[in-house]
Each structure stands twice: as structure tokens, then as C-alpha cells.
Amino acid sequence: MSRPSPSKKNKYIAFYQLPTRWMDNDQYGHMNNVIHYSLIDTVVTNWQLEQDLFDTSAANIRFLVVESGCRYHAEAGYPDLINAGLRVGHIGNSSWSYEVGLFRNKEPLAFAEGFFSQVQVDAKSGKPTELSDQFKKRLDQLVLSSD
């Protein structure tokens, strides 16, 4: 089975800097895999909050995670500064997927790449609801153009 090569920074659109902490390292001296998922979740949530998309009360809508994953290319750990790149890979009627590249310090290739798929649901019924045009427009800003 062939393994995809790590992506370059120019394959991501929005970036966030996240410091590592001593406690992020595992017994082998590198970042524990659960920290990768925490970084991915932090980047997605920060972007959603900046875009005023996240209903912090959860009174009207909720974003449910329906799938997530991470591919590891290299090690990272404290005291690295993580530059996390964000893009959108798919926009559907009620669901979408984020893709996050994690870059160590000033390195040009991702040491890990994750994805995070969500569905928008009605807070009361739990049933999927259609994304608004405004929501789709915001997500579309993170879609990598093919040129």
C-alpha cells in the first residue's frame, strides 16, 4: 500500500500557532497521539468561533463529529511551536469536512495531517439540518482552489 507524502504549507488556507507543553510528550519523548487530535479540534473550534458559526449555547444547532482521523509523517513534541493549517475538503447539504495540517516550527512539510467531519443537527430533534448559504459561503473560503 502506498503512503501519501506529507503536504506542504501552501496546501492549507488559514493558520493558527499553538505552543506545545511539556505534558504533551509521552514516555518516548515525542508528542502523544491524543495531543494531535486535541490540536486538530482546537484549530477547528477556533475558526468556527472566529466566524461566529459556533452556537456556544447549543440551543439551536449542534455540530456533531461523525468521523475523524490522523496520518502521522514525523515526530513533534515540546518545545515545538505548531503551525496548524486548515482547509475544507468537502461541503455537503448538512455535513462538511475539515482537513488540518500540523507543521513543526518553520518546517515546510506536515508532520501530521488530520481530518474532522461534522454534521449540523437540530439541537432538539438531533436530526440533520441543511446548511445555510451563509454557512456554506464561510466554509467555501477554506476550499483550496485547483489552480
PEVENTA-V891369 format. One record per residue. N is the residue number from 0. OMEGA is omega in degrees with one decimal (NA if undefined). Layout:
N;OMEGA
N;OMEGA
//
This chain:
0;179.2
1;-176.6
2;178.1
3;175.7
4;177.1
5;178.7
6;174.2
7;-178.8
8;-177.1
9;176.8
10;178.0
11;-170.7
12;-179.4
13;-177.8
14;176.8
15;175.2
16;-178.9
17;179.1
18;171.7
19;179.2
20;178.6
21;-177.3
22;178.5
23;-179.5
24;175.4
25;-176.5
26;178.9
27;176.5
28;174.7
29;-174.6
30;177.8
31;-175.0
32;178.5
33;178.2
34;176.6
35;-179.8
36;177.1
37;177.4
38;179.2
39;179.3
40;179.7
41;-179.6
42;-179.6
43;-178.9
44;178.0
45;179.7
46;-179.9
47;177.6
48;177.9
49;-177.9
50;-177.9
51;-179.7
52;-172.5
53;177.4
54;-174.9
55;177.9
56;-175.6
57;-177.9
58;-175.2
59;-178.7
60;174.5
61;173.9
62;180.0
63;174.1
64;-179.5
65;178.1
66;174.2
67;179.1
68;-179.8
69;174.9
70;-176.3
71;179.6
72;-176.3
73;-179.3
74;170.8
75;177.9
76;179.2
77;13.4
78;-178.6
79;169.5
80;-176.7
81;171.7
82;-175.3
83;178.0
84;-176.7
85;172.4
86;176.3
87;-179.0
88;-175.7
89;172.1
90;178.4
91;179.2
92;-179.5
93;-177.0
94;178.9
95;178.0
96;174.0
97;172.8
98;-174.7
99;174.0
100;178.4
101;-175.6
102;177.9
103;172.4
104;-179.1
105;-177.5
106;-175.9
107;-178.1
108;-179.6
109;172.9
110;175.9
111;177.6
112;-177.7
113;174.4
114;-169.5
115;-178.2
116;-178.8
117;173.6
118;174.8
119;-179.4
120;173.4
121;-175.4
122;-177.0
123;-175.3
124;-176.7
125;-179.2
126;177.9
127;177.0
128;-178.1
129;177.1
130;177.2
131;176.6
132;179.1
133;178.3
134;-179.9
135;179.4
136;178.2
137;177.9
138;-178.2
139;177.0
140;-178.2
141;178.0
142;-179.0
143;178.3
144;-175.9
145;-180.0
146;NA
//
